[in-house]
Amino acid sequence: MRRDYLHAADEELDGAYEEPMTLAEYVDAAFERPSIASHASKYLLEAIESMGTRAVVEEGEEIERYRFFDDPHNDGEHAILGNTQVLNGFVDDLRTIAARRGKGEKILWFDGPTATGKSELKRCLINGLREYSKTTEGRRYTVEWNVANASDTRGLSYTDSELESEDDWYESPVQAHPLSVFPPEVRRAIVSDLNTESGDHIPVVAEEALDPFSREAYNYLEEQYRRAGKSELFSKIADAKHLRVKNYVVDVGKGIGVLHSEDDGSPKERLVGSWMPGMLRELDSRGRKNPQAFSYDGVLSQGNGLLTVVEDATQHSDLLQKLLNVPDEGHVKLDKGIGMDIDTQLLIISNPDLDVELDKFADRNGRDPLKALKRRLDRHEFRYLTNHSLETELVRRELTNETSVWETESYDELAERIRAPLRLDVRDSEGAVRTIELAPHALAAAALYAVVTRLDAEDVPAGLDLVDKAVLFDRGYLQEGDERRSIDEFDFDHETDGQHGIPVTFTRDVVADLLHVERDRHHPELPVETVVTPEDVLDAMAQELTAAPVFSRAEATEYEGRLAAVKSHLFELQEEDVLDALLAEKGVEEETVAEYVEHVYAWDAEEQIETEHGPVDPDPLLMKLFETEHLGRFREADYAGNEPSEAVEEFRHEKVITALNRYAWENRDEEFSVANVDFARIPVIQEVLSTHSWTDVKRLFEDFDPRQWEDPPANTETARVKRATIDYMTDHGYSEASAELASRHVMREVAYKWD
């Protein structure tokens, strides 16, 4: 088994690295795989696009999302949940920059409140680029030099000792592009031919001169061979004994530069690096500073060739103005006489406090010294999630080690994940480990409440509330009885949705604290004290609002006022679970549904139905029984004998026939026949059949009494129904303890209005 681990590690490294090649071999490889020669923004774009897209629904709209941002190579560990439109805008900008169609002077800026995924973006980019650079198409290359076999070995050596031959190779400290070795005219010819053959709509660009470190080696070799009277100087310089091309795995410090909030030093040190005084004495370059004595550990040096990230940009606001010319000029200075070309995609990340810093001179109008900087910043605003499902997924990720991104085929499947319970092992104060259950809908309750606090109430239509808006954003429609209202029917401006509200870190901390709270409830047989219910979560979140310093008093008051609608919605979900369990035996066979629809069609067309015994008239009693018993839509008073009233006729026309016609039309093909329609899958029929009511319970269980639910007398119908209900709920996600608590909660409310 241990050997298997070693073998797997061998394969991992073998797959990431390859043997160095000559410069000529690299050029040949670039013509075969042009992507290996891509400039920074093009490479970043190719890495993102390489993983494809998937369809998601956010704020009620179906959009395509790049899988790269799901962090697939790391099983979603640093996936960015939501904000897909913002990320798509970022990719669009990269496409424009890479193709040199504009925005080349821009610094891409990700802004937004805390806990919105900005730090995850940085980690996701690092992970994704690292893994892409291990692929054949994503290989990244640089150059390394050896001048030890020229007449003077001191030029690149940092020690006085004799080195082994392999130790005489010195890699470019800033990941110099291999094509930068060629003279400018030759380089342009190579790139032109490369783009002509590749036919890519985004051409490769390679304009950067050789970096100062490598230039010293190049100049030294050129001088040695020139003094020796050699011809074909470039071939001598680029000979395999002096120059070779090697691939590297992209990572922080190697193609990715990250300037953290705690990094300090002078602006020059943070941007490009610093001189090493001891090395200056060692590396004499005839009275001038030798670039080989430079540290090259600044953020731009590390990010040369790919990506430079300034994290928590407010802490480095003094650097932002010094970065103004880097994107379009692509050049920085090591010293007054020594410059360095840079090919990197600049990206800064900040909280909203950078806005304050940028606007501190705004009242000066045209004399604002930060105006040039603000013009260069291209802002992409991350916001809090406004999708209930995404927020539930995020809360769950925060509490567990689960990282896989939820991908589902339908909203019904997603709804099951939203409502799912979570069971965690927790060590108590006495050292014992016990399992705490976050009951079904508990995480969903926390997530929904957080989302509701983030939504703008101003554009909610009359008759709806913020919970309805949240549902529309998550699944794209509202179902009101058998009426479905699409989000397209509403006019939401989205201007402030997600800008404020409860952050996921607050929710996570409240729920985490609840795992250790002693709950004062008991049951003679069930561990109900180990269950955290949706009501527990919502009450705790509301109680902590005023104590949390992250919220102002006004915010806490506003968010408290939004709790009632969430509690009401969560009760409806639990009520639905209990009703489904109570009426589990109420199910209708699809053949019965098909028979009903067929009779309604014949009734409407005044036609007969073909049976094995010949044509017969549609059966009014069959239709009546289906509508009263199965659908529960009508009562005996809605019929004159078996003949339908006007209301029943309207239902048949509008809700059954029209719905079937629309469904049949939308799903037709050349071989379509009404006989092939799965009637139970007609949205209106399906919704009506899945909707249960307490009227159904009263009709089916005449002696049932919800007031006896907590401790029903033995051998009563209530006791029998409760046992069957608890069993059904435990088969559908609940533990016996959480099913007991949820059903009690529902029955207490139902008992008030039972009679």
C-alpha positions in Angstrom: 0.0 0.0 0.0 2.8 2.4 0.9 4.5 1.7 -2.4 1.2 2.7 -4.1 1.5 6.1 -2.5 5.0 6.5 -3.8 4.1 5.4 -7.2 1.2 7.9 -7.3 3.5 10.6 -6.3 6.0 9.6 -9.0 3.2 9.8 -11.6 2.1 13.2 -10.3 5.5 14.7 -10.8 6.3 12.8 -14.0 3.1 14.2 -15.5 3.9 17.8 -14.4 7.5 18.1 -15.6 9.3 17.3 -18.8 12.9 17.2 -19.9 14.4 20.6 -20.9 14.5 21.3 -24.7 16.5 23.5 -27.0 15.2 26.8 -28.2 14.7 25.4 -31.6 12.7 22.5 -30.2 10.5 24.9 -28.3 9.8 26.9 -31.5 8.8 23.6 -33.2 6.6 22.7 -30.2 4.9 26.1 -30.3 3.9 25.6 -33.9 2.4 22.3 -33.0 0.7 23.7 -29.8 0.4 27.4 -30.0 -1.1 27.7 -26.6 2.3 27.1 -25.0 3.4 30.5 -26.4 0.4 32.4 -25.2 0.8 35.8 -23.5 -0.5 36.3 -20.0 -4.1 37.3 -20.5 -4.6 34.8 -23.4 -3.1 32.0 -21.2 -5.4 32.9 -18.3 -8.4 33.0 -20.7 -7.5 29.6 -22.2 -7.1 28.1 -18.7 -10.6 29.3 -17.8 -12.2 28.1 -21.0 -10.4 24.8 -21.0 -12.8 23.3 -18.4 -16.0 24.2 -20.3 -19.3 25.6 -19.0 -22.5 24.4 -17.3 -26.0 25.9 -17.0 -27.0 27.5 -13.7 -30.0 29.5 -12.5 -29.1 32.7 -10.6 -31.5 35.5 -9.7 -34.1 33.5 -11.7 -32.2 33.5 -15.0 -30.5 30.5 -16.6 -26.9 31.4 -17.6 -23.8 29.6 -18.6 -21.1 29.4 -15.9 -17.4 28.5 -16.5 -16.5 25.3 -14.6 -13.1 26.7 -13.8 -14.7 28.8 -11.0 -16.0 25.6 -9.4 -12.4 24.6 -8.7 -12.9 21.2 -10.3 -9.3 20.1 -10.0 -9.5 20.3 -6.2 -13.0 18.9 -5.8 -14.5 22.3 -5.3 -12.4 23.2 -2.3 -12.2 26.9 -3.3 -15.2 27.1 -5.6 -16.8 30.5 -6.0 -20.5 30.0 -5.4 -22.7 32.4 -7.3 -21.7 35.8 -8.8 -21.6 34.1 -12.2 -22.6 37.2 -14.1 -19.7 39.0 -12.5 -17.3 36.2 -13.3 -18.6 36.1 -16.9 -17.9 39.9 -17.1 -14.4 39.2 -15.9 -13.9 36.6 -18.7 -15.3 39.0 -21.2 -12.7 41.6 -20.1 -9.9 39.0 -20.4 -11.1 38.2 -23.9 -11.0 41.9 -24.9 -7.6 42.4 -23.3 -6.0 39.3 -24.7 -7.2 40.2 -28.3 -5.8 43.7 -27.8 -9.3 45.2 -28.7 -9.2 47.6 -25.7 -9.0 47.7 -21.9 -5.3 47.0 -22.2 -4.6 49.9 -19.8 -7.1 48.6 -17.2 -6.4 47.1 -13.8 -9.2 44.6 -13.1 -10.7 45.3 -9.7 -12.8 42.9 -7.6 -14.7 44.8 -5.0 -17.4 43.8 -2.5 -18.2 43.2 1.2 -16.5 40.6 3.3 -17.4 36.9 2.9 -18.6 37.3 -0.7 -16.0 35.0 -2.3 -13.2 37.4 -3.3 -10.5 35.4 -1.4 -11.9 32.3 -2.9 -11.4 33.8 -6.3 -7.7 34.3 -5.6 -7.4 30.7 -4.4 -9.4 29.3 -7.3 -7.3 31.1 -9.8 -4.1 29.8 -8.2 -5.4 26.2 -8.1 -6.9 26.3 -11.6 -3.8 27.8 -13.2 -1.5 25.4 -11.3 -3.4 22.4 -12.5 -3.8 23.7 -16.1 0.0 24.2 -16.3 0.4 20.5 -15.7 -1.6 19.6 -18.8 -0.1 19.2 -22.3 -2.0 22.2 -23.7 -1.3 24.4 -20.6 2.5 23.9 -20.3 4.3 27.0 -19.3 8.0 27.5 -20.3 10.9 29.7 -19.4 14.6 29.8 -20.1 17.7 28.9 -18.1 21.4 29.8 -18.8 24.8 28.2 -18.4 27.9 30.3 -18.9 30.2 28.1 -16.9 31.6 26.6 -20.1 32.6 30.0 -21.4 35.9 31.6 -20.6 34.8 33.3 -17.4 32.5 31.3 -15.1 32.0 34.1 -12.5 29.2 35.9 -14.4 26.3 33.9 -13.1 27.8 32.2 -10.1 26.7 33.3 -6.6 29.5 31.3 -4.9 33.2 31.0 -5.1 33.1 27.2 -5.2 33.4 24.9 -8.2 29.9 23.7 -9.2 28.8 20.5 -10.8 27.6 20.9 -14.4 23.9 20.7 -13.6 24.3 23.3 -10.9 25.7 25.8 -13.4 22.2 26.3 -14.9 20.5 29.5 -13.7 16.8 29.9 -14.5 15.3 33.3 -15.3 14.0 34.6 -12.0 10.9 36.2 -13.7 9.8 33.3 -15.9 11.1 35.0 -19.1 9.2 33.9 -22.2 11.4 31.7 -24.4 10.6 33.8 -27.5 12.0 36.9 -25.7 15.5 35.5 -26.4 15.1 36.2 -30.2 16.0 39.7 -31.6 12.8 41.8 -32.0 12.5 41.5 -35.8 13.0 37.7 -35.7 10.6 37.4 -32.8 7.9 39.3 -34.7 8.3 37.0 -37.7 8.0 33.9 -35.5 4.8 35.3 -33.9 3.3 36.3 -37.2 3.9 32.9 -38.7 2.7 31.2 -35.6 -0.6 33.2 -35.6 -1.1 32.6 -39.3 -0.8 28.8 -38.9 -2.9 28.6 -35.7 -5.8 30.7 -37.1 -6.9 31.5 -33.5 -9.2 34.4 -33.2 -7.0 35.7 -30.4 -3.4 35.9 -31.7 -0.3 35.3 -29.6 1.6 38.4 -28.6 5.3 38.3 -27.5 6.6 41.9 -27.3 8.7 41.7 -24.1 12.5 42.0 -24.2 14.7 39.6 -22.3 14.6 40.2 -18.6 17.7 41.9 -17.0 19.0 38.8 -15.3 18.9 36.8 -18.6 20.2 39.8 -20.6 23.4 39.7 -18.5 24.0 36.1 -19.5 23.1 36.8 -23.2 25.4 39.8 -23.3 28.2 37.9 -21.6 28.0 35.0 -24.1 27.7 37.4 -27.0 30.8 39.2 -25.9 32.8 36.0 -25.4 32.0 34.6 -28.8 32.4 38.0 -30.5 35.9 38.4 -29.0 36.7 34.9 -30.2 35.8 35.9 -33.7 33.0 33.5 -34.0 30.2 33.8 -36.7 26.6 32.8 -36.2 26.6 34.5 -32.9 22.9 33.9 -32.0 23.3 30.1 -32.7 26.4 30.1 -30.4 24.5 31.9 -27.6 21.4 29.7 -28.0 23.4 26.5 -28.2 22.1 23.7 -25.9 25.2 24.0 -23.7 24.3 27.6 -22.8 20.5 27.9 -23.2 17.7 25.6 -22.7 13.9 25.9 -22.4 12.2 24.2 -19.4 8.6 24.0 -18.3 7.5 25.1 -14.8 4.4 24.4 -12.8 2.6 27.7 -12.2 2.2 28.6 -8.6 2.6 31.6 -6.2 6.0 33.0 -6.9 6.2 31.2 -10.2 4.0 33.0 -12.7 1.6 34.2 -10.0 2.4 37.1 -7.8 0.3 37.7 -4.7 0.8 40.8 -2.5 -0.8 40.1 0.8 -2.2 42.7 3.2 0.6 42.0 5.7 3.5 42.4 3.2 5.6 45.4 3.9 8.7 47.2 2.5 9.2 50.1 0.2 7.1 50.4 -3.0 10.0 49.2 -5.1 10.5 46.2 -2.9 6.9 45.2 -2.9 6.5 45.7 -6.7 9.7 44.2 -8.2 12.2 43.3 -5.4 15.4 44.8 -4.0 19.1 44.9 -4.4 21.3 42.5 -2.4 24.3 44.6 -1.2 26.6 41.6 -0.6 25.9 40.3 -4.1 26.6 43.7 -5.6 30.2 43.4 -4.4 30.4 39.8 -5.7 29.0 40.5 -9.1 31.0 43.4 -10.5 29.7 44.7 -13.8 32.3 47.3 -14.6 31.1 50.0 -12.2 27.3 49.5 -12.6 24.8 47.4 -10.7 24.5 43.8 -12.0 20.9 42.7 -12.3 21.9 39.3 -11.1 22.3 40.9 -7.7 18.6 41.8 -7.6 16.2 39.7 -5.5 13.2 39.7 -8.0 10.9 38.8 -5.2 8.4 41.6 -5.7 4.8 40.9 -6.8 5.3 41.9 -10.4 8.4 39.8 -10.7 6.7 36.7 -9.3 3.6 37.3 -11.5 5.5 38.0 -14.7 4.2 35.7 -17.4 0.7 35.3 -16.0 -1.1 36.9 -13.1 -0.4 39.5 -10.4 -2.9 39.8 -7.5 -2.9 42.7 -5.0 -5.0 41.3 -2.1 -6.7 43.7 0.3 -5.7 46.6 -2.0 -6.6 49.2 0.6 -3.5 48.2 2.6 -1.4 48.9 -0.5 -3.2 52.0 -1.9 0.2 53.8 -2.1 1.1 51.2 -4.8 -1.9 51.6 -7.0 -0.8 54.8 -8.6 2.6 53.3 -9.3 0.8 50.5 -11.2 -0.9 52.9 -13.5 1.3 52.4 -16.5 2.2 48.7 -16.0 -0.8 47.3 -18.0 -0.4 49.3 -21.1 3.4 50.0 -21.1 4.4 46.6 -19.7 7.5 48.0 -18.1 9.0 48.7 -14.6 12.3 49.9 -13.3 14.7 48.0 -11.1 16.9 51.1 -10.9 17.3 54.3 -12.9 19.3 52.7 -15.6 17.8 49.2 -15.5 14.2 48.5 -16.7 12.3 45.3 -17.1 9.4 44.4 -19.4 6.4 42.8 -17.7 3.7 40.6 -19.1 1.1 40.0 -16.4 -2.6 40.4 -15.9 -3.1 42.8 -13.0 -6.0 42.1 -10.6 -6.7 43.8 -7.3 -9.1 42.7 -4.6 -10.6 45.0 -2.0 -13.4 45.5 0.5 -15.7 48.6 0.0 -13.3 50.7 2.1 -11.1 51.2 -1.0 -14.0 53.3 -2.4 -13.6 55.6 0.6 -9.8 55.9 -0.2 -10.4 56.6 -3.8 -13.1 59.2 -3.2 -11.3 61.3 -0.6 -10.4 64.0 -3.1 -13.7 63.7 -5.1 -14.8 67.1 -4.1 -11.9 68.6 -6.1 -13.6 67.6 -9.3 -11.1 68.0 -12.2 -8.2 68.4 -9.7 -8.7 65.0 -8.1 -5.2 63.5 -7.9 -6.7 60.0 -8.0 -8.7 60.6 -11.1 -6.2 58.8 -13.4 -6.2 55.8 -11.1 -10.0 55.6 -11.0 -10.1 55.8 -14.8 -7.8 52.8 -15.0 -9.7 50.6 -12.6 -12.2 48.2 -14.2 -14.6 47.3 -11.4 -16.3 43.9 -10.9 -18.5 43.9 -7.8 -19.0 40.7 -5.8 -22.2 40.6 -3.8 -23.7 38.4 -1.2 -25.5 35.4 -2.7 -29.2 35.9 -3.4 -29.9 32.3 -4.3 -31.3 30.3 -1.5 -29.8 27.0 -2.8 -26.3 28.5 -3.2 -26.4 30.0 0.3 -27.5 26.7 1.8 -24.6 25.0 0.0 -22.2 27.7 1.2 -23.4 27.4 4.9 -23.0 23.6 4.6 -19.5 23.9 3.2 -18.6 26.3 6.1 -19.7 23.8 8.7 -18.2 20.6 7.1 -15.4 19.4 5.0 -17.7 18.9 2.0 -16.4 20.7 -1.0 -18.0 19.2 -4.1 -20.1 21.7 -6.0 -23.8 20.8 -6.3 -24.7 20.0 -9.9 -28.3 18.7 -10.3 -30.5 17.8 -13.3 -33.6 19.4 -12.0 -34.8 21.8 -9.3 -36.6 19.0 -7.5 -33.3 17.3 -7.0 -31.8 20.6 -5.8 -34.7 21.1 -3.4 -33.9 17.8 -1.8 -30.3 19.0 -1.2 -31.6 22.3 0.2 -33.9 20.6 2.8 -31.4 17.8 3.7 -30.4 17.4 7.3 -26.8 17.5 8.5 -25.4 15.3 11.3 -22.1 16.3 13.0 -20.1 14.6 15.7 -19.4 17.1 18.5 -17.3 16.7 21.7 -19.1 18.0 24.8 -17.6 19.6 27.9 -17.0 16.2 29.5 -15.1 14.9 26.6 -17.8 12.6 25.2 -18.6 12.7 21.5 -22.2 12.8 20.5 -24.0 13.3 17.2 -25.9 16.6 16.8 -28.6 16.7 14.0 -29.4 19.8 12.2 -32.9 18.7 11.2 -34.3 18.9 7.7 -34.8 22.5 6.7 -32.5 23.8 9.5 -29.7 24.9 7.1 -32.3 26.0 4.6 -33.9 28.2 7.2 -30.5 29.9 8.1 -29.7 30.4 4.4 -33.2 31.7 3.5 -33.1 34.2 6.3 -29.7 35.4 5.3 -30.9 35.8 1.6 -34.0 37.6 2.6 -32.0 40.2 4.5 -30.0 40.9 1.3 -32.9 41.6 -0.9 -34.3 45.0 -1.8 -37.9 45.3 -0.6 -38.8 48.3 -2.8 -39.4 46.4 -6.0 -41.5 43.6 -4.5 -45.0 43.6 -6.1 -48.1 44.0 -4.0 -49.3 40.6 -2.7 -45.8 39.1 -2.5 -43.1 39.3 0.1 -39.4 39.0 0.2 -39.6 35.2 0.6 -41.5 35.0 -2.7 -38.7 37.1 -4.3 -36.1 34.7 -2.9 -38.0 31.8 -4.3 -38.2 33.5 -7.7 -34.5 34.2 -7.7 -33.7 30.5 -6.8 -36.0 28.6 -9.2 -37.3 31.2 -11.6 -41.0 30.9 -10.9 -43.7 30.9 -8.2 -46.2 28.2 -7.9 -49.5 29.5 -6.5 -51.9 26.6 -6.4 -52.0 25.5 -10.1 -50.9 28.9 -11.3 -47.2 29.2 -12.2 -45.8 32.7 -12.5 -42.4 33.1 -14.2 -39.8 35.6 -13.1 -40.2 37.2 -16.5 -43.5 38.6 -15.4 -41.8 40.7 -12.7 -39.6 43.7 -12.9 -36.7 43.5 -10.5 -33.9 46.1 -11.0 -31.3 44.1 -9.0 -29.6 47.4 -8.2 -29.0 46.8 -4.5 -29.8 43.1 -4.1 -26.9 41.4 -2.4 -25.0 44.6 -1.4 -25.9 44.3 2.2 -27.3 41.8 4.6 -26.3 38.9 6.9 -22.9 37.4 5.8 -22.3 33.7 5.7 -19.7 34.0 8.5 -22.3 35.3 10.9 -24.7 32.4 10.0 -21.9 29.8 10.3 -20.9 31.1 13.7 -24.5 31.1 15.0 -25.1 27.5 13.8 -21.8 26.3 15.1 -22.6 27.7 18.6 -25.9 25.9 18.5 -24.0 22.6 18.2 -22.8 23.1 21.8 -26.0 24.5 23.4 -27.9 22.4 25.9 -31.5 22.3 24.8 -34.2 22.1 27.4 -36.4 19.5 25.9 -36.9 15.8 26.7 -38.5 12.7 25.5 -38.8 9.4 27.3 -37.3 7.4 24.4 -35.8 9.8 21.8 -32.7 12.1 22.0 -34.7 15.2 21.1 -32.1 17.4 22.9 -29.5 16.6 20.2 -31.7 18.0 17.5 -31.3 21.6 16.2 -34.6 22.6 14.6 -35.2 25.3 12.0 -36.9 27.3 14.7 -33.8 27.0 16.9 -31.6 28.4 14.1 -33.9 31.3 13.2 -34.4 32.3 16.9 -30.7 32.2 17.5 -29.8 34.3 14.4 -32.4 36.9 15.5 -31.1 37.0 19.0 -27.5 37.5 17.9 -28.2 40.4 15.5 -28.1 43.1 18.2 -24.9 41.7 19.8 -22.9 41.3 16.6 -20.7 44.4 15.9 -20.9 43.8 12.2 -24.5 45.2 12.1 -25.6 48.7 13.0 -28.7 49.2 15.2 -30.8 50.1 12.2 -29.7 47.0 10.3 -30.4 44.7 13.2 -33.9 46.2 13.5 -34.6 45.9 9.8 -33.4 42.3 9.7 -35.5 41.3 12.7 -38.5 42.6 10.9 -37.9 40.2 8.1 -37.9 37.1 10.3 -41.7 36.5 10.5 -42.1 35.8 6.7 -39.2 33.3 6.8 -40.6 31.5 9.8 -44.0 31.3 8.1 -42.4 29.8 5.0 -40.4 27.3 7.0 -43.5 26.2 8.8 -45.2 25.6 5.4 -42.3 23.4 4.3 -42.5 21.4 7.5 -46.3 21.2 7.2 -45.9 19.9 3.7 -43.5 17.2 5.0 -46.0 16.1 7.6 -48.9 16.1 5.2 -47.0 14.1 2.7 -46.2 11.6 5.4 -49.8 11.5 6.7 -51.2 11.0 3.2 -48.5 8.8 1.8 -51.1 6.2 0.9 -53.2 8.7 -1.0 -51.2 8.4 -4.2 -52.9 8.1 -7.5 -51.9 5.7 -10.3 -50.8 7.2 -13.5 -53.4 5.1 -15.3 -56.1 6.8 -13.2 -54.8 10.2 -14.2 -54.7 9.3 -17.9 -58.2 7.9 -17.7 -59.5 11.1 -16.1 -57.8 13.4 -18.7 -59.1 11.2 -21.5 -62.7 11.5 -20.3 -62.3 15.2 -19.9 -61.1 15.6 -23.5 -64.0 13.5 -24.7 -66.5 15.4 -22.6 -65.2 18.7 -24.0 -65.3 17.5 -27.6 -68.6 15.8 -27.1 -67.1 12.6 -28.4 -67.0 9.0 -27.2 -64.1 7.0 -25.9 -62.9 3.9 -27.6 -62.8 0.9 -25.3 -62.3 -2.8 -25.7 -66.1 -3.2 -25.6 -66.6 -0.4 -28.1 -67.2 3.3 -27.9 -68.7 4.7 -24.7 -69.7 8.2 -23.5 -67.4 10.0 -21.0 -68.3 9.0 -17.4 -69.5 12.1 -15.4 -69.1 10.1 -12.1 -65.5 9.1 -12.9 -64.6 12.7 -13.5 -66.5 13.9 -10.4 -64.8 11.4 -8.1 -61.3 12.2 -9.5 -61.9 16.0 -8.9 -63.3 15.6 -5.4 -61.4 12.6 -4.1 -58.0 12.8 -5.8 -57.7 16.5 -6.7 -59.6 17.7 -3.7 -60.7 20.8 -5.7 -64.4 20.5 -5.4 -67.2 19.3 -3.1 -70.5 17.6 -3.7 -72.2 21.0 -3.8 -70.2 21.9 -6.9 -72.2 19.3 -8.9 -75.9 18.8 -9.7 -75.9 15.0 -9.3 -72.9 14.2 -11.4 -73.1 17.2 -13.8 -70.4 19.8 -13.2 -71.1 23.4 -12.2 -69.8 26.3 -14.2 -66.7 26.5 -11.9 -66.0 22.8 -12.5 -66.4 23.3 -16.3 -64.0 26.3 -16.2 -61.4 24.2 -14.3 -61.6 21.4 -16.9 -61.2 23.8 -19.7 -58.5 26.1 -18.3 -56.5 23.9 -16.0 -56.6 20.5 -17.7 -57.3 20.9 -21.4 -55.4 24.1 -22.0 -52.5 22.8 -19.9 -52.4 19.6 -21.9 -52.5 21.3 -25.2 -49.7 23.6 -24.2 -47.6 20.7 -22.9 -48.3 18.6 -26.0 -47.4 21.5 -28.3 -44.1 22.3 -26.4 -43.0 18.7 -26.3 -44.2 17.5 -29.7 -42.1 15.7 -32.4 -42.8 14.1 -35.7 -44.1 10.9 -34.0 -46.1 12.7 -31.3 -49.4 11.3 -30.2 -51.6 12.4 -27.3 -51.7 8.7 -26.3 -47.9 8.9 -25.6 -48.2 11.8 -23.1 -47.4 11.0 -19.5 -50.4 12.9 -18.0 -49.0 12.9 -14.5 -46.1 15.0 -15.7 -48.3 17.8 -17.0 -47.2 20.6 -14.6 -50.7 21.6 -13.5 -51.8 18.0 -12.9 -48.5 17.1 -11.2 -48.8 20.2 -8.9 -52.5 19.5 -8.0 -51.8 15.8 -7.2 -48.8 16.6 -5.0 -50.7 19.2 -3.0 -52.2 17.8 0.1 -54.5 19.5 2.6 -55.9 19.0 6.1 -59.3 18.5 4.4 -57.9 15.3 2.9 -56.7 14.2 6.3 -60.2 14.8 7.8 -61.8 12.9 5.0 -59.5 9.9 5.2 -59.1 9.7 9.0 -62.4 10.5 10.6 -61.2 9.8 14.2 -57.9 11.6 13.9 -57.2 14.3 16.5 -54.1 16.4 16.2 -54.5 17.6 19.9 -53.5 14.0 20.9 -50.4 13.9 18.8 -47.8 14.5 21.4 -49.0 11.4 23.5 -51.8 9.7 21.6 -53.9 7.1 23.5 -53.0 3.5 22.6 -55.0 1.7 20.0 -56.5 4.9 18.5 -56.5 6.1 15.0 -54.3 9.0 16.0 -51.7 6.6 17.4 -51.7 4.5 14.3 -51.5 7.5 12.0 -48.6 9.0 14.0 -46.6 5.8 13.9 -47.0 5.6 10.1 -46.2 9.3 9.7 -43.0 9.1 11.8 -41.9 6.0 9.9 -42.5 7.7 6.5 -40.6 10.8 7.6 -37.6 8.8 8.8 -37.5 7.2 5.4 -37.3 10.7 3.9 -34.4 12.3 5.7 -35.6 12.8 9.3 -34.3 11.0 12.3 -37.0 9.7 14.6 -36.2 12.5 17.0 -36.4 15.3 14.4 -39.5 13.8 12.9 -41.1 13.9 16.4 -40.2 17.5 16.9 -41.2 18.7 13.4 -44.6 16.9 13.6 -45.3 18.2 17.1 -44.5 21.8 15.9 -46.9 21.4 13.0 -49.7 19.7 15.0 -49.6 22.4 17.6 -50.5 25.0 15.0 -53.1 22.7 13.3 -54.8 21.9 16.6 -55.9 25.5 17.0 -58.0 25.4 13.9 -58.9 21.8 13.7 -62.6 22.1 14.6 
